[in-house]
């Protein structure tokens, strides 16, 4: 099983948002909702 580390730096989040904004607004929306809702899965 692979281990995934959380994104901890705000600048990394901004970079991802910039790329998603250029590619697909739907994916940007899903990413933004996912990062802002604070849900954790175990």
N, C-alpha and C positions, 0 to 999 in steps of 0.2 A: 504494500500500500504506500502511496506517495504522501508526503507531508507538504502542506501548503502553508506558507508564512503570510501573515496579514500585511497589507500595505500600510506602512507607518508614517511615511513622509508626505506632507501636504503637496510638495512639488511633484511627487510621483503621481498623485491623484490628478493634479492639474494637467500633467503631460498626457495621461490616459484620456481625460476629458477633451483635450485639444484634438487628439487623434480621432476619437469617436465623433466629435462634432464635424470633422471633415468627411468622415466615411458614411455615417448613418445616424440620423437624429434619434431614431427609435432605440438604438443600442445605447446612446448617450442617456436617454431618459431612463432606461432600465438600470444602467450603471449608477446614475445619480440617486434614484430611489433606493437601490440596494445599499449604497454607501451611507445614506442618510437615515435609514430606518433602524439601524443598529441591531438587527436580528443576528443571532449566533446559532449555528447548527453544530451539533455534536454527533 
